[in-house]
């Protein structure tokens, strides 16, 4: 599989720099891929951010995770992590615990209902990702991951699990 050659920008829509062209292409790509994901999550009354939180909690199950640790591991920042978790808790997908010895700490764990929802979503998510990126070969996908990591690296926190 060959990589399609880039097209030149239409007249009057030149970019200020190659960096701007790359950034705007990333943004446009994200917008197109996100639409497929939002369609899927919308059917389950979830946001991509909520799904990501459930996925991370499932990886720690049966253990719980501190709220701040969960927020640091999310794919994108959640400025209102409390509200995100409130909605998941209202649906019975997570539970919170405040240890008696330190009431400032909040620990979150996924419930059986949350795990069941993730099991239900497993194949539809795989199908969605195939629709998003299945036209790329394994070598292209690996190269893309490497390029994205390289682009993100200087802007990633030293403690990030995404480094």
GUBA-264679 format. One line per field, with one value per residue: residue number from 1; residue in three letters; chain; x negated, y, z negated of N, C-alpha, C, O, CB in turn. Coordinates in Angstrom, 1 decimal, decimal comma. Atoms other than C-alpha are relative to their C-alpha. Glycine has a CB too. Example, Ala and Ser with C-alpha at 12.3 -4.5 7.8 and 13.67 -1.06 7.14 Angstrom:
BEGIN
i [1/2]
aa [ala/ser]
ch [A/A]
n_east [-0,9/0,9]
n_north [-1,2/-1,1]
n_up [0,0/0,0]
ca_east [-12,3/-13,7]
ca_north [-4,5/-1,1]
ca_up [-7,8/-7,1]
c_east [-0,9/0,8]
c_north [1,2/1,1]
c_up [0,0/-0,8]
o_east [-1,9/0,3]
o_north [1,2/2,2]
o_up [-0,7/-0,9]
cb_east [1,0/-0,4]
cb_north [0,0/0,5]
cb_up [-1,2/1,4]
END
This chain:
BEGIN
i [1/2/3/4/5/6/7/8/9/10/11/12/13/14/15/16/17/18/19/20/21/22/23/24/25/26/27/28/29/30/31/32/33/34/35/36/37/38/39/40/41/42/43/44/45/46/47/48/49/50/51/52/53/54/55/56/57/58/59/60/61/62/63/64/65/66/67/68/69/70/71/72/73/74/75/76/77/78/79/80/81/82/83/84/85/86/87/88/89/90/91/92/93/94/95/96/97/98/99/100/101/102/103/104/105/106/107/108/109/110/111/112/113/114/115/116/117/118/119/120/121/122/123/124/125/126/127/128/129/130/131/132/133/134/135/136/137/138/139/140/141/142/143/144/145/146/147/148/149/150/151/152/153/154/155/156/157/158/159/160/161/162/163]
aa [unk/unk/unk/unk/unk/unk/unk/unk/unk/unk/unk/unk/unk/unk/unk/unk/unk/unk/unk/unk/unk/unk/unk/unk/unk/unk/unk/unk/unk/unk/unk/unk/unk/unk/unk/unk/unk/unk/unk/unk/unk/unk/unk/unk/unk/unk/unk/unk/unk/unk/unk/unk/unk/unk/unk/unk/unk/unk/unk/unk/unk/unk/unk/unk/unk/unk/unk/unk/unk/unk/unk/unk/unk/unk/unk/unk/unk/unk/unk/unk/unk/unk/unk/unk/unk/unk/unk/unk/unk/unk/unk/unk/unk/unk/unk/unk/unk/unk/unk/unk/unk/unk/unk/unk/unk/unk/unk/unk/unk/unk/unk/unk/unk/unk/unk/unk/unk/unk/unk/unk/unk/unk/unk/unk/unk/unk/unk/unk/unk/unk/unk/unk/unk/unk/unk/unk/unk/unk/unk/unk/unk/unk/unk/unk/unk/unk/unk/unk/unk/unk/unk/unk/unk/unk/unk/unk/unk/unk/unk/unk/unk/unk/unk]
ch [A/A/A/A/A/A/A/A/A/A/A/A/A/A/A/A/A/A/A/A/A/A/A/A/A/A/A/A/A/A/A/A/A/A/A/A/A/A/A/A/A/A/A/A/A/A/A/A/A/A/A/A/A/A/A/A/A/A/A/A/A/A/A/A/A/A/A/A/A/A/A/A/A/A/A/A/A/A/A/A/A/A/A/A/A/A/A/A/A/A/A/A/A/A/A/A/A/A/A/A/A/A/A/A/A/A/A/A/A/A/A/A/A/A/A/A/A/A/A/A/A/A/A/A/A/A/A/A/A/A/A/A/A/A/A/A/A/A/A/A/A/A/A/A/A/A/A/A/A/A/A/A/A/A/A/A/A/A/A/A/A/A/A]
n_east [-0,8/0,8/-0,5/-0,5/0,8/-0,7/-0,5/0,3/-1,1/-0,8/0,4/-0,6/0,0/1,3/0,3/1,1/1,3/-0,2/-0,5/-1,5/-0,7/-0,1/-0,9/-1,4/-0,3/-0,2/-1,3/-1,1/-0,1/-0,7/-1,4/-0,7/0,0/-0,8/-1,5/-0,4/0,1/-1,1/-1,2/-0,1/-0,2/-1,3/-1,0/0,2/0,0/1,3/0,9/1,3/0,7/-0,5/0,5/1,4/0,1/-0,4/1,0/1,1/-0,4/-0,1/1,4/0,5/-1,0/-1,0/0,5/-0,6/1,0/-0,2/-0,6/1,1/0,8/-0,8/0,0/1,3/0,1/-1,0/0,6/0,0/-0,3/-1,4/0,1/-1,0/0,0/-1,0/-1,3/0,1/-0,2/-1,3/-0,9/0,3/-0,5/-1,4/-0,5/0,4/1,1/1,1/-0,3/1,0/0,2/0,9/0,6/-0,3/1,3/0,3/-1,2/0,3/0,3/-1,2/0,4/-1,1/0,1/-1,1/-0,9/-0,3/-0,7/0,9/0,7/-1,0/-0,1/1,3/-0,1/-1,0/0,6/1,3/0,0/-0,3/1,2/0,9/-0,6/0,1/1,4/0,2/-0,6/0,8/1,4/0,2/0,6/1,4/0,7/0,7/1,2/-0,4/-0,5/1,2/0,8/-0,9/0,1/1,3/0,0/-0,8/0,8/1,1/-0,6/-0,6/1,0/0,5/-1,2/-0,5/0,5/1,0/-0,6/-1,1/0,1/0,0/1,4]
n_north [-1,2/-1,2/-1,1/-1,0/-1,2/-1,1/-0,9/-1,3/-0,7/-0,8/-1,4/-0,9/0,7/0,4/0,0/-0,9/0,7/1,5/0,4/-0,3/1,0/1,3/-0,1/-0,1/1,3/0,8/-0,4/0,4/1,5/0,3/-0,3/1,0/1,3/-0,1/0,1/1,4/0,4/-0,6/0,7/1,2/-0,3/-0,6/1,1/0,5/-1,1/-0,2/-0,8/0,7/-0,2/1,0/1,3/0,1/0,2/1,4/0,9/0,0/0,6/1,5/0,5/0,1/0,8/-0,4/-1,1/-1,3/-1,0/-1,3/-0,9/-0,7/1,0/0,3/-1,2/-0,1/1,0/-0,1/-0,3/-1,5/-0,6/-0,2/-1,1/0,2/1,5/0,3/0,1/1,3/1,2/-0,1/0,6/1,4/0,5/0,0/1,2/1,3/0,6/-0,1/-0,3/-0,8/0,3/-0,9/0,7/-0,6/-0,7/-1,2/-0,3/-0,8/0,9/0,7/1,2/0,4/1,3/0,3/1,0/1,1/-0,6/-0,6/1,1/0,5/-0,9/0,1/1,3/-0,3/-0,9/0,5/0,2/-1,2/-0,9/0,5/-0,2/-1,4/-0,3/0,6/-1,0/-1,2/0,1/1,3/-0,1/-0,1/1,2/0,1/-0,8/-1,4/-0,3/0,0/-1,3/-1,1/-0,1/-0,5/-1,5/-0,7/0,0/-0,9/-1,4/-0,3/0,3/-1,1/-0,7/0,9/-0,1/1,0/1,1/0,5/1,4/-0,1/-0,3]
n_up [0,0/0,0/0,6/-1,0/-0,1/0,5/-1,0/0,4/0,5/-1,0/-0,1/1,1/1,3/0,3/1,4/0,4/0,2/-0,1/1,3/0,0/-0,9/0,7/1,2/-0,5/-0,5/1,2/0,6/-0,9/0,1/1,3/-0,2/-0,8/0,7/1,2/-0,3/0,0/1,4/0,7/-0,4/0,8/1,5/0,2/0,1/1,4/0,9/0,6/-0,8/-0,1/1,2/1,0/-0,4/0,3/1,5/0,3/-0,6/0,9/1,3/-0,2/0,0/1,4/0,8/1,0/0,8/-0,2/-0,5/0,4/-1,1/-0,7/-0,8/-1,2/-0,8/-0,6/-1,0/-1,0/-1,3/0,0/1,3/0,4/0,9/1,1/0,2/1,0/-0,8/-0,8/0,9/0,5/-1,0/0,0/1,3/-0,1/-0,8/0,6/-0,7/0,9/1,4/0,7/1,4/0,7/1,2/1,3/0,5/-0,8/-0,7/-1,2/-1,1/-0,5/-0,9/-0,9/-0,5/-1,0/0,5/-0,9/-1,1/-0,8/-0,7/-0,9/-1,1/-0,8/-0,8/-1,1/-0,9/-0,5/-1,4/-0,7/0,0/-1,0/-1,4/-0,3/-0,3/-1,4/-0,9/0,0/-0,5/-0,6/-1,3/0,1/0,3/1,2/-0,1/0,1/1,4/0,9/-0,3/0,5/1,5/0,3/-0,4/1,0/1,3/-0,2/0,0/1,4/1,0/0,8/0,7/0,9/1,3/0,2/0,7/-0,8/-0,5/-1,4/-0,6]
ca_east [0,0/-1,4/-0,9/1,2/-0,8/0,2/2,3/1,4/3,6/6,4/5,7/6,3/6,0/2,3/0,9/-1,4/-3,9/-4,4/-3,8/-0,4/0,5/-0,4/1,5/4,6/4,4/4,2/7,2/9,3/8,4/9,4/12,7/13,5/12,5/14,2/17,6/17,6/16,7/19,3/22,0/21,2/20,9/24,1/26,1/24,8/25,2/21,5/18,9/15,5/14,0/16,3/15,5/11,8/12,3/14,2/11,5/8,8/10,7/11,3/7,6/7,1/10,1/10,6/8,4/9,5/7,7/7,3/9,3/6,1/4,3/7,2/7,4/3,7/4,1/7,0/6,2/7,3/7,6/10,9/11,1/14,2/13,3/15,7/18,7/17,5/17,4/20,7/22,5/20,8/21,7/25,3/25,6/24,1/21,0/18,5/18,3/16,4/14,8/13,3/10,9/11,7/8,0/7,9/11,2/9,5/8,6/11,3/10,8/12,8/13,5/15,6/18,7/20,0/22,4/19,5/17,6/20,7/21,0/17,3/17,9/20,9/18,8/15,7/16,6/18,4/15,3/13,1/15,4/15,4/11,6/11,5/13,8/11,6/8,2/8,6/7,6/4,1/1,7/-0,2/-3,4/-1,6/0,2/-3,1/-4,8/-1,8/-2,0/-5,8/-5,3/-2,5/-4,6/-7,5/-5,3/-3,8/-7,0/-8,3/-4,8/-4,2/-4,6/-7,6/-5,4/-2,9/-2,2/-1,9/-5,6]
ca_north [0,0/3,4/6,6/9,1/12,1/15,3/17,7/21,3/23,7/25,3/28,8/31,4/28,8/28,7/27,9/30,2/27,5/23,7/23,4/25,1/22,8/19,7/21,0/21,9/18,5/16,8/18,8/18,0/14,3/14,2/15,9/13,3/10,3/11,6/11,8/8,0/7,5/10,0/8,3/5,0/6,5/8,5/5,3/4,4/7,8/8,1/10,7/9,6/11,0/8,9/5,8/6,5/6,8/3,5/1,8/3,0/2,0/-1,5/-1,9/-1,4/-3,5/-4,7/-1,9/1,7/4,8/8,2/10,9/12,9/9,8/9,0/12,6/12,4/9,3/10,4/10,8/14,5/16,8/16,8/20,2/19,1/15,5/15,7/16,3/13,5/11,1/12,4/11,3/7,9/7,4/8,4/5,6/3,1/2,6/3,7/4,0/6,5/5,9/8,4/6,7/7,5/8,4/11,0/12,5/14,7/11,7/10,2/6,7/5,5/2,0/0,6/-1,4/-4,6/-2,5/-0,5/-3,7/-5,0/-1,9/-2,1/-5,8/-4,7/-2,0/-4,1/-5,3/-2,1/-0,1/-2,4/-2,1/1,7/1,8/-0,4/2,1/5,0/3,6/0,1/1,4/1,9/-1,0/-2,2/-0,5/2,8/2,6/1,9/4,9/7,1/6,2/6,9/10,3/11,3/10,3/12,3/15,4/15,1/14,2/17,7/18,8/15,8/15,9/13,9/11,7/11,0/7,3/8,5/9,4]
ca_up [0,0/0,9/-0,8/1,2/2,4/0,7/2,8/3,0/1,2/3,3/4,5/1,7/-1,0/-1,5/-4,9/-6,8/-7,4/-7,0/-10,7/-10,3/-7,4/-9,5/-12,6/-10,6/-8,9/-12,3/-13,5/-10,4/-10,6/-14,3/-13,4/-10,8/-12,9/-16,0/-14,2/-13,8/-17,5/-18,7/-16,7/-18,5/-22,0/-21,5/-21,1/-24,6/-26,1/-26,7/-25,7/-24,4/-27,6/-29,8/-27,8/-28,2/-32,0/-32,1/-30,0/-32,4/-35,5/-34,0/-33,5/-37,3/-38,4/-41,1/-42,4/-42,7/-41,3/-42,8/-40,9/-40,1/-38,9/-36,6/-35,3/-34,5/-32,4/-30,3/-26,5/-26,7/-29,6/-31,5/-33,1/-35,1/-36,1/-39,0/-36,6/-34,3/-37,2/-38,6/-35,4/-35,4/-39,1/-38,5/-35,9/-38,3/-36,2/-38,8/-42,6/-44,7/-48,0/-50,5/-52,9/-56,5/-57,2/-54,4/-53,3/-50,7/-48,6/-46,4/-44,9/-42,0/-40,9/-38,0/-38,9/-37,4/-35,3/-34,0/-33,1/-31,4/-29,3/-28,2/-27,2/-25,2/-23,5/-22,8/-19,3/-18,2/-19,2/-17,2/-14,2/-14,6/-14,7/-11,6/-9,9/-11,0/-10,1/-8,6/-5,2/-6,4/-6,5/-9,6/-8,5/-8,0/-11,3/-13,1/-11,3/-12,2/-15,9/-15,8/-14,1/-16,5/-19,6/-18,2/-17,6/-21,1/-23,0/-23,9/-25,1/-27,2/-31,0/-32,2/-34,4/-31,6/-30,7/-27,1/-26,7]
c_east [-0,9/0,7/0,4/-0,9/0,9/0,4/-0,4/1,2/0,7/-0,4/0,7/0,1/-1,4/-0,2/-1,1/-1,3/0,3/0,5/1,5/0,7/0,1/1,0/1,4/0,4/0,3/1,4/1,2/0,1/0,7/1,5/0,7/0,0/0,9/1,5/0,4/0,1/1,2/1,4/0,2/0,3/1,4/1,1/0,0/0,0/-1,3/-0,7/-1,3/-0,8/0,5/-0,4/-1,4/-0,2/0,4/-1,1/-1,2/0,3/0,1/-1,4/-0,6/0,9/-0,7/-0,5/0,7/-1,2/0,4/0,5/-1,1/-0,8/0,8/0,0/-1,3/-0,2/0,9/-0,7/0,0/0,4/1,5/0,0/1,0/0,1/1,1/1,4/0,0/0,3/1,4/1,0/-0,2/0,6/1,5/0,6/-0,4/-1,2/-1,3/0,4/-1,2/-0,2/-1,0/-0,5/0,2/-1,2/-0,4/1,2/-0,2/-0,2/1,3/-0,5/1,2/-0,2/1,2/0,9/0,2/0,8/-0,9/-0,8/0,9/0,1/-1,2/0,0/0,9/-0,6/-1,2/0,0/0,5/-1,1/-1,0/0,5/-0,1/-1,5/-0,4/0,6/-0,8/-1,3/-0,4/-0,6/-1,5/-0,6/-0,7/-1,2/0,4/0,5/-1,1/-0,8/0,8/-0,1/-1,4/0,0/0,8/-0,7/-1,1/0,5/0,4/-1,1/-0,4/1,1/0,6/-0,6/-0,9/0,6/1,1/-0,2/0,1/-1,3/-0,6]
c_north [1,2/1,1/1,0/1,2/1,2/0,9/1,4/0,7/0,8/1,5/0,8/-0,7/-0,5/0,0/0,9/-0,7/-1,5/-0,5/0,3/-1,0/-1,4/0,1/0,0/-1,4/-1,0/0,3/-0,5/-1,5/-0,4/0,3/-1,1/-1,4/0,0/-0,1/-1,4/-0,5/0,6/-0,6/-1,3/0,3/0,6/-1,0/-0,6/1,1/0,2/1,1/-0,8/0,1/-1,0/-1,4/-0,2/-0,2/-1,4/-1,0/0,0/-0,6/-1,5/-0,6/-0,2/-0,9/-1,3/1,2/1,3/0,9/1,3/0,9/0,7/-0,9/-0,3/1,2/0,1/-1,0/0,1/0,5/1,6/0,5/0,1/1,1/-0,1/-1,5/-0,4/-0,2/-1,2/-1,2/0,0/-0,7/-1,5/-0,7/0,0/-1,2/-1,3/-0,7/0,1/0,2/0,8/-0,4/1,1/-0,7/0,8/0,8/1,2/0,3/0,8/-0,9/-0,7/-1,1/-0,4/-1,4/-0,2/-1,1/-1,1/0,5/0,7/-1,0/-0,6/0,9/0,0/-1,3/0,2/0,8/-0,6/-0,2/1,3/1,0/-0,5/0,3/1,5/0,4/-0,5/1,0/1,3/-0,2/-1,4/0,1/0,2/-1,4/0,0/0,9/1,5/0,4/0,2/1,3/1,2/0,1/0,6/1,5/0,8/0,1/1,0/1,4/0,4/0,1/1,3/0,8/-0,9/0,1/-1,2/-1,3/-0,7/-1,5/0,0/0,3/-1,2]
c_up [0,0/-0,6/1,1/-0,1/-0,5/1,2/-0,4/-0,5/1,1/-0,1/-1,1/-1,3/-0,4/-1,5/-0,3/-0,1/0,2/-1,3/-0,1/0,8/-0,7/-1,2/0,5/0,6/-1,1/-0,5/0,9/-0,1/-1,3/0,1/0,8/-0,7/-1,2/0,3/-0,1/-1,5/-0,7/0,3/-0,8/-1,4/-0,2/-0,1/-1,4/-1,0/-0,8/0,9/0,2/-1,3/-1,1/0,4/-0,4/-1,5/-0,4/0,4/-1,0/-1,3/0,1/0,0/-1,4/-0,8/-0,4/-0,8/0,4/0,4/-0,6/1,1/0,8/0,8/1,3/1,0/0,8/1,1/1,2/1,3/0,1/-1,3/-0,3/-1,1/-1,2/-0,2/-1,0/0,7/0,8/-0,9/-0,6/0,9/0,0/-1,3/0,0/0,8/-0,6/0,6/-0,7/-1,4/-0,5/-1,4/-0,6/-1,2/-1,3/-0,5/0,8/0,9/1,2/1,2/0,4/0,9/0,8/0,5/1,0/-0,6/1,0/1,2/1,0/0,8/1,1/1,2/0,9/0,8/1,2/1,1/0,7/1,5/0,8/0,0/1,0/1,4/0,3/0,3/1,4/1,1/0,1/0,7/0,7/1,4/0,1/-0,4/-1,4/-0,1/-0,1/-1,3/-1,0/0,2/-0,5/-1,5/-0,3/0,2/-1,1/-1,4/0,1/0,0/-1,4/-1,1/-0,8/-0,8/-1,0/-1,4/-0,2/-0,7/0,8/0,5/1,5/0,6/0,7]
o_east [-1,8/2,0/-0,4/-1,3/2,1/-0,3/-0,6/2,4/0,0/-0,8/1,9/0,5/-1,5/0,5/-2,0/-2,3/1,5/1,4/2,2/1,8/1,2/1,8/2,3/1,6/1,2/2,2/2,1/1,2/1,5/2,3/1,8/1,1/1,5/2,2/1,6/1,0/1,9/2,2/1,3/1,2/2,0/2,0/0,9/-0,3/-1,3/-0,4/-1,6/-1,5/-0,3/-0,7/-1,8/-1,0/-0,3/-1,4/-1,7/-0,6/-0,3/-1,5/-1,5/0,5/-1,3/0,2/1,3/-2,3/1,5/0,0/-1,1/-1,3/0,2/-0,2/-1,3/-1,0/0,8/-1,8/-1,0/1,1/2,3/-0,3/0,8/1,2/1,7/2,1/1,0/1,1/2,0/1,8/0,8/1,1/2,1/1,7/-0,1/-1,4/-2,2/1,6/-2,3/0,8/-2,0/0,2/0,1/-1,1/-1,3/1,3/0,7/0,0/2,1/-1,3/2,3/-1,4/2,3/0,4/-0,3/0,6/-0,7/-1,1/0,4/0,2/-1,1/-0,4/0,6/-0,3/-1,7/-0,8/-0,2/-1,3/-1,6/-0,3/-0,4/-1,7/-1,3/-0,1/-1,0/-1,7/-1,5/-1,1/-2,1/0,0/-0,9/-1,4/-0,3/0,2/-1,1/-1,2/0,2/-0,3/-1,5/-0,6/0,4/-0,7/-1,3/-0,1/0,3/-0,9/-0,4/0,8/1,6/-1,8/-0,7/0,1/1,7/-1,4/-0,1/-1,4/-1,7]
o_north [1,3/1,1/1,3/1,7/1,2/1,1/1,7/0,4/1,3/2,0/0,6/-0,1/-1,6/0,7/1,2/-0,1/-1,9/-1,4/-0,6/-1,4/-2,0/-0,8/-0,7/-1,7/-1,8/-0,6/-1,0/-2,0/-1,3/-0,5/-1,5/-2,0/-1,0/-0,6/-1,7/-1,3/-0,1/-0,7/-1,6/-0,3/0,4/-0,7/-1,2/0,8/0,5/1,3/-1,7/-0,9/-1,5/-2,2/-1,3/-1,0/-2,0/-1,9/-1,1/-1,3/-2,3/-1,7/-1,0/-1,2/-1,9/1,6/1,4/0,7/1,7/0,7/0,7/-0,5/-0,5/1,0/0,5/-0,8/-0,6/1,1/2,1/-0,2/0,4/0,8/0,4/-2,1/-1,4/-1,1/-1,9/-2,1/-1,1/-1,5/-2,2/-1,8/-1,0/-1,6/-2,3/-1,9/-0,7/0,5/0,6/-0,9/1,5/-0,9/2,0/1,8/1,9/-0,2/1,0/-0,4/-1,2/-0,8/-0,5/-1,8/0,4/-2,0/-1,1/0,0/0,7/-0,8/-0,9/0,4/0,0/-1,3/-0,3/0,7/0,0/0,4/1,6/1,7/0,3/0,6/1,9/1,2/0,1/1,2/1,9/0,6/-1,6/-0,9/0,1/-2,1/1,1/1,6/2,3/1,5/1,1/2,0/2,1/1,3/1,4/2,2/1,8/1,1/1,8/2,3/1,5/0,8/1,3/1,6/-0,5/0,3/-2,3/-2,4/-1,7/-1,9/-1,1/0,3/-1,1]
o_up [-0,8/-0,7/2,0/-1,1/-0,1/2,1/-1,6/-0,1/2,0/-1,1/-1,3/-2,3/-1,0/-2,2/0,6/0,0/0,2/-1,3/-0,7/0,4/-0,7/-1,3/-0,1/0,6/-1,0/-0,9/0,4/-0,1/-1,3/-0,4/0,4/-0,6/-1,6/-0,5/-0,5/-1,8/-1,5/-0,5/-1,3/-2,0/-1,3/-0,9/-1,8/-2,2/-2,0/2,0/-0,6/-1,6/-1,8/-0,5/-0,9/-1,9/-1,2/-0,4/-1,3/-1,9/-0,8/-0,5/-1,7/-2,0/0,3/-1,7/1,4/0,1/-0,7/2,2/2,0/1,9/2,4/2,2/2,0/2,1/2,2/1,3/0,5/-2,1/0,6/-2,3/-2,3/0,1/-0,8/0,4/0,9/-0,5/-0,9/0,5/0,1/-1,3/-0,5/0,5/-0,1/0,4/-0,5/-1,7/-0,1/-2,1/0,0/-2,1/-1,2/-1,2/0,4/2,0/2,0/2,3/-0,5/1,8/0,3/0,8/0,9/-1,4/2,1/2,4/2,2/2,0/2,2/2,4/2,1/1,9/2,3/2,3/1,7/2,2/1,8/1,0/1,8/2,3/1,5/1,3/2,1/2,1/1,1/1,5/1,0/1,9/1,1/-1,1/-2,0/-1,1/-0,8/-1,8/-1,8/-0,7/-1,1/-2,0/-1,2/-0,6/-1,5/-2,0/-0,8/-0,6/-1,7/-2,1/-2,0/-1,6/-1,6/-1,5/0,3/-0,4/0,4/0,8/2,1/1,8/1,2]
cb_east [1,0/-0,4/-1,0/1,5/-0,5/-0,8/1,5/-0,7/-0,4/1,5/0,3/1,4/1,0/-1,1/-0,4/0,4/-0,6/-1,4/-0,8/0,2/-0,8/-1,4/-0,3/0,1/-1,1/-1,0/0,0/-0,4/-1,5/-0,6/0,2/-0,8/-1,5/-0,3/0,2/-1,0/-1,3/0,0/-0,1/-1,3/-1,1/0,3/-0,3/-1,2/1,2/-0,8/-0,3/-0,8/0,1/1,6/0,2/-0,7/0,9/1,3/-0,4/-0,5/1,4/0,7/-0,9/0,0/1,2/0,4/-1,5/0,8/-0,1/-1,2/0,9/-0,9/-0,3/1,5/0,2/-1,2/0,2/1,1/0,8/1,0/-0,6/0,6/0,3/1,3/-1,4/0,1/0,2/-1,4/-1,1/0,5/-0,3/-1,5/-0,5/0,5/-0,6/1,1/-0,2/-1,0/0,3/0,2/-0,7/0,8/-1,5/0,4/-1,1/-1,3/1,0/-1,2/-1,1/1,0/-0,6/0,1/0,1/-0,6/1,4/0,8/1,1/-1,0/-0,5/1,4/0,2/-1,2/0,5/1,3/-0,3/-0,3/1,0/1,2/-0,6/-0,2/1,5/0,4/-1,0/0,6/1,5/-0,2/-0,9/1,2/0,7/-0,4/-1,0/-0,4/-0,8/1,1/1,0/-0,9/-0,2/1,4/0,1/-1,0/0,6/1,3/-0,6/-0,8/1,2/1,0/-1,2/-0,7/1,0/-0,1/1,2/-1,1/0,6/0,2/1,2/1,0/-0,9]
cb_north [0,0/0,3/0,7/0,4/0,2/0,8/-0,1/0,8/1,0/-0,2/0,6/0,4/-1,2/0,9/-1,5/0,7/0,2/-0,7/0,8/1,4/-0,2/-0,3/1,3/1,1/-0,6/0,2/1,5/0,4/-0,6/0,9/1,3/-0,2/-0,4/1,4/0,6/-0,8/0,4/1,5/-0,4/-0,8/0,9/0,9/-1,1/-0,9/-0,1/-1,3/1,4/0,6/1,5/0,1/-0,2/1,2/1,1/-0,3/0,5/1,5/0,5/-0,3/0,9/1,4/-0,3/-1,1/0,1/0,5/0,1/0,6/1,0/0,7/-1,2/-0,3/1,2/-0,1/-1,4/1,0/-0,6/0,5/1,4/-1,4/1,3/0,6/-0,4/1,1/1,3/-0,1/0,1/1,4/0,6/-0,3/0,8/1,3/0,2/-0,9/0,7/1,1/-1,3/1,5/-1,4/1,4/-0,3/-1,0/-1,1/-0,2/0,7/0,9/-1,1/0,9/-1,1/1,0/-1,1/-0,5/0,7/-1,1/1,0/0,9/-1,0/-0,3/1,5/0,0/-1,2/0,6/1,3/-1,4/-1,1/0,7/0,1/-1,6/-0,4/0,8/-0,6/-1,4/0,4/0,4/0,1/-0,8/1,2/1,1/-0,4/-1,4/-0,3/0,3/-1,1/-1,2/0,1/-0,2/-1,5/-0,7/0,2/-0,7/-1,4/-0,2/0,0/-1,0/-0,6/1,0/0,4/-1,5/-0,1/0,5/0,4/0,8/-0,8/1,1/0,4]
cb_up [-1,2/1,5/-1,0/-0,3/1,4/-1,0/0,2/1,2/-1,1/-0,2/1,4/0,4/0,0/0,7/-0,5/-1,4/-1,4/0,4/-1,2/0,4/1,3/-0,6/-0,7/1,1/0,9/-1,1/-0,1/1,5/0,0/-1,1/0,7/1,4/-0,4/-0,6/1,4/0,8/-0,6/0,3/1,5/0,1/-0,5/1,2/1,0/-0,1/-1,0/0,0/-0,7/1,2/-0,5/0,0/1,6/0,5/-0,7/0,7/1,4/-0,2/-0,4/1,3/0,8/-0,6/0,9/-0,8/0,2/-1,2/1,5/-0,7/-0,7/-1,0/-0,8/-0,4/-0,8/-1,0/-0,7/-0,3/1,1/1,1/-0,1/-0,6/0,7/0,4/-0,6/-1,0/0,8/0,7/-1,2/-0,2/1,4/0,1/-1,2/0,6/1,4/-0,1/1,4/0,4/-0,8/0,2/-0,2/-0,4/0,3/-1,0/0,0/0,8/-1,0/-0,2/-0,4/0,8/-0,9/1,2/-1,1/1,3/-0,3/-0,7/-0,5/-0,8/-1,0/-0,6/-0,5/-1,0/-0,9/-0,5/-0,7/-0,7/0,3/-0,6/-1,5/-0,2/0,0/-1,3/-1,1/0,2/-0,4/-1,4/-1,2/0,0/0,7/-1,1/1,1/-0,4/1,3/1,1/-0,4/0,2/1,5/0,5/-0,6/0,8/1,4/-0,2/-0,3/1,3/1,0/-0,3/0,6/1,0/1,1/0,5/-1,1/-0,9/-1,3/1,2/-0,6/0,4/-1,1]
END
